[in-house]
Amino acid sequence: MLVPAADHTDDFYATFHLMNASDWITRSVSRLRPGGEAGASKTPPNTAKSRGSSTAAAEDGPRPLADRLEATLRRQGEALTPRALRRALTDLQAVIDPTVSDVEAGRRAHAVVLWYADLKPEERHDVWLLMSERFAPDVQKVSRARDRHEAAMGTPDEAQAEIHLRRALVSPRARLLQRFVIDPDGMRFLVELRGQLLPQLKADRRLLPLDAELENLFSTWFDVAFLELQRISWDSPASLIEKLIQYEAVHDIKSWADVKNRLDSDRRCYGFFHPRLPGTPLIFVEVALVDHVSEGIAPLLDEAAVLVRPAKATTAIFYSISSTQAGLRGVSFGDSLIKRVVETLQEELPRLKTFATLSPIPGFRAWLGKNAAELLGRLNEKQATELGRALNAQPPAVDRLLAVADQAAELNPKSPVRHFLLQSAAEFLGRATLEGKPVDPVARFHLGNGARVEQLNWAGDPSPKGHRQSYGLMVNYLYDLKRLDKHRSMLAQGKIAVAGAIEDLFIQ
């Protein structure tokens, strides 16, 4: 199941309501000081350091943008010529010209969008660098505002000094991006731009400030308060249904008959939509209305299965959640989607009492390959002997275990290997953590929303993809509406909420 991934470099602007003013200011200003990630790329172009670093830069990496802007000739491997770079910078600066109206600024931004559309990927990279490096906050202005605020601490002028510092921290880059959104297609342009930018961050950390700025703005622009929940049905426009086929990321849609089955009377599909991106769901969830907690995906996708009358259904199974916009990674609205869908379903179908997922376990197989030896070492003597007998290896050997596990579909219900795989999956979902959070991304998403690990399902996904991910295992996460806050509190303390059946599988 796809969920917005999580870990990104913080923006220059800390989230105001999570810390007091002093903490926020200290954190924000520190990012602008020399040596910080944001400050590292802020050296003014006309300093001696900038002019004198060309030779070293040529040997150690790309020539600094400041040098390229002052140069006459393009070097091998560079995309835009120095002249084109200067022209692009001038056009971008014109967008935030304070003397022009928003209408004119929008017109200029639109012209940049049209020009950008014809650029090659490496040329777009140069535009990102311009946005990232040449539209940073004025460090001297911020420093003066910081000194003023520090001097005003504890005095009646403190509040005004804080406002002054906050304003100093608002970068020209933010104003530039905001003016792109004046154009009707500007929002889509920025979302797609970040989608192209994200894969380049590890290779070029100079782009981090631009990414952080975009993520910060998107977290406001795409707040759930501005999103509309819509049901997607067979009566929806064909173009919208085609997007479901295109973006479905958990269980591939194989045909029009397949998608029609997923939108039948005993199924529901809901998406979050933004008014500036009409006709495109940002994220959508597929739901099956059934009379029990589903143990496998095949019956839910069976086009010949007998329909369940929605009014008789007691259980809603969330079996697929897919994000559609790579550029919105890190902007969280999946949890709000599930909550809104639960509320909508309860209003429509009051007999629904159970809300659960049928989810993949995408990281399990890889995790087991790395941790099998440690898990085998924790088995008691009886368990180790039975498993070794099944593997024809005493004591049980990792390579032999993984080879037999690769034929998981052929294991009978009483097989010690099958039981060990279930035990390992319980360990993976219920105990494996990284920095206090579940290792598995799908578990991290649902458990973070207050669900609990309810049930493991052998051969829940018999497809090749399911086998590659988790030997075919799937899991149900239960959304117990009365215990969501309790489960979230447990997770905050590093304890994962699991049902008794999962706890019984733990290796002691």
C-alpha positions as CSV (number, residue, x, y, z in Angstrom):
1,M,0.0,0.0,0.0
2,L,1.4,3.4,-0.9
3,V,1.6,6.0,1.6
4,P,3.3,9.3,1.6
5,A,6.8,8.7,2.5
6,A,8.0,10.4,5.5
7,D,11.5,11.7,6.0
8,H,12.6,14.9,4.4
9,T,14.9,17.8,5.3
10,D,13.0,20.4,7.4
11,D,12.0,23.7,5.8
12,F,13.5,27.0,6.9
13,Y,10.2,27.6,8.7
14,A,9.4,25.4,11.6
15,T,5.8,24.6,12.3
16,F,4.7,27.4,14.5
17,H,2.2,25.6,16.7
18,L,4.6,22.8,17.7
19,M,7.1,24.9,19.5
20,N,7.4,28.2,21.3
21,A,8.6,31.4,19.6
22,S,12.1,31.2,21.0
23,D,12.6,27.6,19.9
24,W,11.3,28.3,16.5
25,I,13.5,31.3,15.9
26,T,16.6,29.6,17.2
27,R,16.0,26.6,14.8
28,S,15.1,28.8,11.8
29,V,18.1,31.1,12.2
30,S,20.5,28.2,12.7
31,R,19.6,26.9,9.3
32,L,20.8,30.1,7.7
33,R,24.2,30.2,9.4
34,P,27.4,29.1,7.5
35,G,27.8,25.4,7.7
36,G,24.1,24.6,7.8
37,E,22.4,22.8,4.9
38,A,20.6,25.9,3.9
39,G,23.4,28.3,4.6
40,A,26.0,26.3,2.7
41,S,24.7,27.4,-0.7
42,K,24.1,31.0,0.2
43,T,27.7,32.5,-0.5
44,P,27.2,35.7,-2.5
45,P,28.4,35.4,-6.1
46,N,30.8,38.3,-5.9
47,T,32.9,37.2,-2.9
48,A,36.5,36.1,-3.2
49,K,35.6,32.6,-2.2
50,S,33.1,32.4,-5.2
51,R,35.6,33.7,-7.7
52,G,38.5,31.6,-6.4
53,S,36.8,28.3,-6.2
54,S,36.4,27.6,-9.9
55,T,39.4,25.4,-10.3
56,A,38.7,23.3,-7.3
57,A,35.0,23.0,-8.2
58,A,36.0,21.7,-11.7
59,E,38.0,19.0,-10.1
60,D,35.7,18.1,-7.2
61,G,32.3,18.5,-8.7
62,P,30.0,20.8,-10.7
63,R,31.0,24.4,-11.1
64,P,29.2,26.6,-8.6
65,L,26.1,28.4,-10.0
66,A,27.6,31.7,-9.1
67,D,30.6,31.1,-11.2
68,R,28.5,30.0,-14.2
69,L,26.4,33.1,-14.0
70,E,29.5,35.3,-14.2
71,A,31.2,33.2,-17.0
72,T,31.2,33.7,-20.7
73,L,31.5,30.1,-22.0
74,R,29.7,26.9,-21.0
75,R,31.9,24.0,-19.8
76,Q,31.5,20.5,-20.8
77,G,28.7,18.8,-18.9
78,E,26.8,21.9,-18.2
79,A,23.3,22.3,-19.6
80,L,22.2,26.0,-20.0
81,T,24.8,28.4,-21.2
82,P,25.9,31.3,-18.9
83,R,23.9,33.7,-21.1
84,A,20.8,31.5,-20.9
85,L,21.2,31.1,-17.2
86,R,21.3,34.9,-16.8
87,R,18.3,35.3,-19.0
88,A,16.4,32.7,-16.9
89,L,17.4,34.4,-13.7
90,T,16.2,37.7,-15.0
91,D,12.8,36.2,-16.0
92,L,12.4,34.6,-12.6
93,Q,13.2,37.8,-10.8
94,A,10.7,39.6,-13.0
95,V,8.0,37.3,-11.6
96,I,8.5,38.7,-8.1
97,D,9.0,42.3,-9.2
98,P,7.2,44.2,-6.4
99,T,6.2,47.0,-8.7
100,V,3.9,44.8,-10.9
101,S,0.4,43.6,-10.1
102,D,-0.5,40.0,-9.4
103,V,-2.1,39.8,-12.8
104,E,1.1,40.8,-14.5
105,A,3.1,38.6,-12.2
106,G,0.9,35.7,-13.2
107,R,1.3,36.4,-16.9
108,R,5.1,36.4,-16.5
109,A,5.0,33.2,-14.5
110,H,2.9,31.6,-17.2
111,A,5.5,32.6,-19.8
112,V,8.2,30.9,-17.7
113,V,6.0,27.7,-17.5
114,L,5.7,27.6,-21.3
115,W,9.5,28.1,-21.7
116,Y,10.2,25.4,-19.0
117,A,8.0,22.9,-20.7
118,D,10.3,22.8,-23.7
119,L,13.5,22.3,-21.7
120,K,15.5,19.1,-21.5
121,P,15.8,17.4,-18.0
122,E,19.3,18.7,-17.5
123,E,18.2,22.2,-18.4
124,R,15.3,22.0,-15.9
125,H,17.9,21.0,-13.3
126,D,19.6,24.4,-13.9
127,V,16.3,26.2,-13.4
128,W,15.9,24.4,-10.1
129,L,19.3,25.5,-9.0
130,L,18.4,29.1,-9.8
131,M,15.2,28.9,-7.7
132,S,17.1,27.2,-4.9
133,E,20.2,29.3,-4.7
134,R,19.3,32.7,-6.0
135,F,16.0,33.3,-4.1
136,A,17.2,32.5,-0.6
137,P,16.4,34.8,2.4
138,D,18.7,37.8,2.9
139,V,21.2,36.5,5.5
140,Q,22.2,40.0,6.7
141,K,18.6,41.0,7.1
142,V,17.8,37.9,9.1
143,S,20.9,38.4,11.2
144,R,19.8,42.0,12.1
145,A,16.3,40.8,12.8
146,R,17.6,38.0,15.0
147,D,19.8,40.4,17.0
148,R,16.8,42.7,17.4
149,H,14.7,39.8,18.7
150,E,17.4,38.6,21.1
151,A,17.7,42.2,22.5
152,A,14.0,42.4,22.9
153,M,13.5,39.2,24.8
154,G,11.6,39.7,28.0
155,T,10.6,43.3,27.1
156,P,7.4,44.7,25.8
157,D,9.0,44.9,22.3
158,E,9.5,41.1,22.1
159,A,6.3,40.4,20.1
160,Q,7.0,43.1,17.5
161,A,10.6,41.9,17.2
162,E,9.4,38.3,16.6
163,I,7.0,39.5,13.9
164,H,9.9,41.4,12.3
165,L,12.1,38.2,12.4
166,R,9.4,36.1,10.9
167,R,9.0,38.5,8.0
168,A,12.8,38.5,7.4
169,L,12.7,34.7,7.1
170,V,10.2,34.8,4.3
171,S,12.3,34.1,1.3
172,P,12.0,35.5,-2.2
173,R,11.7,31.9,-3.2
174,A,8.4,31.5,-1.4
175,R,7.0,34.6,-3.1
176,L,8.2,33.2,-6.5
177,L,6.5,29.9,-6.0
178,Q,3.3,31.6,-4.8
179,R,3.1,33.8,-7.9
180,F,3.3,30.7,-10.1
181,V,0.0,29.6,-8.5
182,I,-1.7,32.7,-9.9
183,D,-1.8,30.9,-13.2
184,P,-4.7,28.3,-13.4
185,D,-2.1,25.6,-14.3
186,G,0.5,26.9,-11.9
187,M,-0.3,24.4,-9.1
188,R,0.0,21.4,-11.4
189,F,3.2,22.9,-12.7
190,L,4.8,23.1,-9.2
191,V,3.5,19.6,-8.2
192,E,5.0,18.1,-11.3
193,L,8.2,20.1,-10.9
194,R,8.7,18.6,-7.4
195,G,7.9,15.2,-8.7
196,Q,10.8,15.5,-11.1
197,L,13.0,17.1,-8.5
198,L,12.7,14.6,-5.7
199,P,14.8,11.8,-7.4
200,Q,17.7,14.3,-7.8
201,L,18.0,15.3,-4.2
202,K,20.5,12.7,-3.1
203,A,22.8,13.5,-6.0
204,D,22.6,17.3,-5.6
205,R,21.9,18.6,-2.1
206,R,22.0,22.2,-3.5
207,L,18.3,21.5,-4.4
208,L,17.2,20.8,-0.8
209,P,16.1,24.4,0.0
210,L,13.8,24.4,-3.1
211,D,12.3,21.0,-2.1
212,A,11.8,22.2,1.5
213,E,10.1,25.3,0.3
214,L,7.7,23.4,-1.9
215,E,6.9,20.9,0.7
216,N,6.2,23.6,3.2
217,L,3.9,25.5,0.8
218,F,2.1,22.2,-0.3
219,S,1.4,21.3,3.3
220,T,-0.7,24.5,3.5
221,W,-2.2,24.5,0.0
222,F,-3.1,20.8,0.3
223,D,-4.4,20.9,3.8
224,V,-7.4,18.6,4.2
225,A,-9.5,21.6,4.9
226,F,-9.2,22.5,1.3
227,L,-9.7,19.0,-0.1
228,E,-13.0,17.6,-1.3
229,L,-13.9,14.0,-0.7
230,Q,-15.6,12.5,-3.8
231,R,-17.0,9.1,-4.5
232,I,-15.7,7.6,-7.8
233,S,-18.2,5.3,-9.4
234,W,-18.9,3.6,-12.7
235,D,-20.9,6.7,-13.6
236,S,-17.9,9.0,-13.2
237,P,-16.3,10.5,-16.3
238,A,-14.2,8.0,-18.3
239,S,-11.2,10.2,-17.9
240,L,-11.4,9.9,-14.1
241,I,-11.8,6.1,-14.3
242,E,-8.8,5.9,-16.5
243,K,-6.8,7.7,-13.8
244,L,-7.7,4.9,-11.4
245,I,-6.3,2.4,-13.8
246,Q,-3.2,4.5,-14.3
247,Y,-2.4,5.2,-10.7
248,E,-3.6,2.0,-8.9
249,A,-0.4,0.9,-7.2
250,V,-1.3,-2.0,-4.9
251,H,-3.3,-4.4,-7.1
252,D,-3.0,-3.7,-10.8
253,I,-6.2,-3.2,-12.7
254,K,-6.1,-5.6,-15.6
255,S,-9.2,-4.6,-17.7
256,W,-12.3,-2.4,-17.8
257,A,-14.2,-5.4,-16.4
258,D,-11.8,-5.4,-13.5
259,V,-12.3,-1.7,-12.7
260,K,-16.1,-2.1,-13.2
261,N,-16.1,-4.8,-10.6
262,R,-14.2,-2.6,-8.2
263,L,-16.9,0.1,-8.6
264,D,-19.9,-2.2,-8.3
265,S,-22.7,-1.8,-5.9
266,D,-20.9,-3.6,-3.0
267,R,-17.7,-1.6,-3.6
268,R,-16.8,2.0,-2.9
269,C,-13.9,4.1,-4.1
270,Y,-13.3,7.6,-2.7
271,G,-10.7,10.2,-3.5
272,F,-9.4,13.5,-2.3
273,F,-9.6,16.3,-4.9
274,H,-8.1,19.8,-4.9
275,P,-9.9,22.6,-6.8
276,R,-6.8,23.6,-8.6
277,L,-6.2,20.1,-9.9
278,P,-9.7,19.2,-11.2
279,G,-10.4,15.7,-12.4
280,T,-7.3,14.2,-10.7
281,P,-7.6,12.4,-7.3
282,L,-4.6,13.2,-5.1
283,I,-5.1,9.9,-3.3
284,F,-7.9,7.3,-3.5
285,V,-9.0,4.3,-1.5
286,E,-10.9,1.2,-2.6
287,V,-13.3,-0.4,-0.2
288,A,-15.1,-3.7,-0.2
289,L,-18.4,-4.1,1.7
290,V,-18.5,-7.6,3.1
291,D,-19.9,-9.6,6.1
292,H,-16.5,-10.6,7.6
293,V,-12.9,-9.6,7.8
294,S,-11.4,-10.7,4.5
295,E,-8.4,-13.1,4.5
296,G,-7.4,-12.8,0.9
297,I,-7.4,-10.4,-2.0
298,A,-8.6,-12.9,-4.7
299,P,-12.3,-13.0,-3.5
300,L,-12.4,-9.2,-3.4
301,L,-11.2,-8.9,-7.0
302,D,-13.2,-11.9,-8.3
303,E,-15.5,-10.5,-11.1
304,A,-17.8,-13.5,-10.8
305,A,-18.3,-13.3,-7.0
306,V,-21.8,-13.0,-5.7
307,L,-22.7,-9.4,-4.8
308,V,-23.2,-8.4,-1.2
309,R,-26.2,-6.1,-0.6
310,P,-24.6,-3.0,0.8
311,A,-27.4,-2.5,3.3
312,K,-26.6,-6.0,4.7
313,A,-22.8,-5.5,5.0
314,T,-21.3,-5.4,8.4
315,T,-17.6,-4.9,7.5
316,A,-15.7,-2.4,5.3
317,I,-12.4,-3.6,4.1
318,F,-9.9,-1.0,2.8
319,Y,-7.9,-3.1,0.3
320,S,-6.0,-0.4,-1.6
321,I,-4.7,3.1,-1.1
322,S,-2.8,4.8,-3.9
323,S,-1.3,8.2,-4.1
324,T,-1.2,9.8,-7.6
325,Q,1.2,12.7,-7.3
326,A,4.9,12.0,-6.6
327,G,5.4,15.7,-6.0
328,L,3.2,15.6,-2.9
329,R,5.4,13.2,-1.1
330,G,5.6,14.1,2.5
331,V,2.3,15.9,2.5
332,S,0.1,13.7,4.7
333,F,-3.6,13.3,4.0
334,G,-4.0,9.6,3.8
335,D,-5.0,9.3,7.4
336,S,-7.7,12.0,7.0
337,L,-9.0,10.2,3.9
338,I,-9.6,7.0,5.9
339,K,-11.3,8.9,8.7
340,R,-13.6,10.8,6.3
341,V,-14.5,7.6,4.4
342,V,-15.4,5.8,7.6
343,E,-17.6,8.7,8.6
344,T,-19.2,8.8,5.1
345,L,-19.8,5.0,5.2
346,Q,-21.3,5.1,8.6
347,E,-23.8,7.7,7.5
348,E,-24.8,5.7,4.4
349,L,-24.7,2.2,5.9
350,P,-25.4,2.2,9.6
351,R,-25.0,-1.6,9.9
352,L,-21.3,-1.3,9.3
353,K,-19.5,-2.0,12.6
354,T,-16.1,-3.3,11.6
355,F,-13.5,-1.3,9.6
356,A,-10.3,-3.0,8.7
357,T,-7.7,-3.2,5.9
358,L,-6.4,-6.1,3.9
359,S,-2.8,-4.9,3.4
360,P,0.4,-6.1,1.7
361,I,3.6,-6.5,3.8
362,P,6.0,-5.1,1.2
363,G,9.2,-5.2,3.2
364,F,8.8,-8.6,4.9
365,R,10.8,-10.8,2.6
366,A,13.8,-8.6,2.4
367,W,13.7,-8.1,6.2
368,L,13.6,-11.8,6.8
369,G,16.6,-12.4,4.6
370,K,18.6,-10.1,6.8
371,N,17.2,-11.2,10.2
372,A,16.6,-14.9,9.8
373,A,19.7,-16.0,11.7
374,E,18.7,-13.9,14.7
375,L,15.2,-15.2,14.7
376,L,16.3,-18.8,14.4
377,G,18.6,-18.3,17.3
378,R,15.6,-17.3,19.5
379,L,13.7,-20.5,18.9
380,N,13.4,-22.9,21.9
381,E,14.9,-26.4,21.5
382,K,11.7,-28.1,20.5
383,Q,10.9,-25.5,17.9
384,A,14.4,-25.6,16.5
385,T,14.4,-29.4,16.3
386,E,11.0,-29.5,14.5
387,L,12.0,-26.8,12.0
388,G,15.4,-28.5,11.4
389,R,13.7,-31.8,10.7
390,A,11.4,-30.1,8.1
391,L,14.4,-28.4,6.5
392,N,16.7,-31.5,6.6
393,A,19.2,-29.4,8.4
394,Q,20.2,-29.6,12.1
395,P,20.4,-26.9,13.4
396,P,18.1,-25.0,11.0
397,A,20.2,-23.2,8.4
398,V,19.3,-19.8,7.0
399,D,20.1,-20.7,3.3
400,R,18.0,-23.8,3.5
401,L,15.1,-22.0,5.3
402,L,15.0,-19.3,2.6
403,A,15.1,-21.9,-0.2
404,V,12.2,-23.8,1.2
405,A,10.3,-20.5,2.0
406,D,10.6,-19.7,-1.7
407,Q,8.1,-22.5,-2.3
408,A,5.7,-21.1,0.3
409,A,2.6,-21.9,-1.7
410,E,3.4,-25.6,-1.5
411,L,3.7,-25.7,2.3
412,N,0.9,-27.5,4.1
413,P,-0.9,-25.9,7.1
414,K,1.1,-28.0,9.7
415,S,4.5,-27.3,8.2
416,P,7.0,-25.9,10.7
417,V,8.4,-23.7,8.0
418,R,5.0,-22.2,7.4
419,H,4.6,-21.6,11.1
420,F,8.0,-20.0,11.3
421,L,7.2,-17.6,8.4
422,L,4.0,-16.6,10.3
423,Q,6.1,-16.1,13.5
424,S,8.6,-14.0,11.6
425,A,5.9,-11.9,10.0
426,A,4.4,-11.2,13.5
427,E,7.9,-10.2,14.7
428,F,8.3,-7.9,11.7
429,L,4.9,-6.2,12.1
430,G,4.7,-6.2,15.9
431,R,8.2,-5.7,17.1
432,A,10.6,-4.5,14.3
433,T,11.1,-0.7,14.7
434,L,13.4,1.9,13.5
435,E,13.8,5.1,15.7
436,G,10.7,4.0,17.6
437,K,8.5,3.5,14.4
438,P,7.5,0.4,12.6
439,V,10.0,-0.7,9.9
440,D,7.2,-1.6,7.4
441,P,5.9,1.6,5.7
442,V,2.3,0.3,5.4
443,A,2.4,-0.7,9.1
444,R,3.8,2.7,10.0
445,F,0.9,4.4,8.1
446,H,-1.9,2.5,9.6
447,L,-0.5,2.1,13.1
448,G,0.2,5.8,13.1
449,N,-3.5,6.4,12.4
450,G,-4.4,4.3,15.5
451,A,-5.1,0.9,14.0
452,R,-3.7,-2.3,15.4
453,V,-2.2,-5.4,13.8
454,E,-5.1,-7.8,13.9
455,Q,-4.6,-10.9,11.8
456,L,-2.0,-12.5,9.4
457,N,-3.4,-14.2,6.3
458,W,-1.4,-17.1,4.7
459,A,-1.6,-16.9,0.9
460,G,-3.6,-13.7,1.1
461,D,-2.0,-12.5,-2.1
462,P,-0.9,-15.5,-4.3
463,S,0.2,-13.2,-7.1
464,P,3.9,-13.1,-8.2
465,K,4.1,-9.6,-6.7
466,G,2.7,-10.8,-3.4
467,H,5.2,-13.7,-3.3
468,R,8.1,-11.3,-4.0
469,Q,7.1,-9.0,-1.2
470,S,6.0,-11.3,1.5
471,Y,5.8,-15.0,0.4
472,G,2.1,-14.2,-0.2
473,L,1.3,-13.1,3.3
474,M,-1.1,-10.3,3.9
475,V,-2.3,-8.6,7.1
476,N,-5.5,-7.0,8.5
477,Y,-5.1,-3.8,10.4
478,L,-8.2,-3.1,12.5
479,Y,-9.6,0.4,13.0
480,D,-11.3,0.1,16.4
481,L,-12.9,3.6,16.5
482,K,-13.0,3.6,20.3
483,R,-9.3,2.8,20.7
484,L,-7.6,4.9,18.0
485,D,-6.2,7.4,20.5
486,K,-5.0,4.7,22.9
487,H,-3.1,2.9,20.1
488,R,-1.5,6.2,18.9
489,S,-0.4,6.9,22.4
490,M,1.1,3.4,22.7
491,L,3.0,3.9,19.4
492,A,4.4,7.2,20.7
493,Q,5.9,5.2,23.6
494,G,7.4,2.7,21.2
495,K,4.8,0.0,21.7
496,I,2.9,-1.5,18.8
497,A,-0.7,-2.4,19.3
498,V,-1.4,-6.0,18.3
499,A,-4.2,-8.4,18.7
500,G,-3.8,-11.5,20.9
501,A,-3.5,-13.8,17.9
502,I,-0.4,-11.8,16.7
503,E,1.1,-11.7,20.2
504,D,0.8,-15.5,20.4
505,L,3.0,-15.8,17.3
506,F,5.9,-13.8,18.8
507,I,9.1,-15.8,19.3
508,Q,9.8,-15.7,23.0
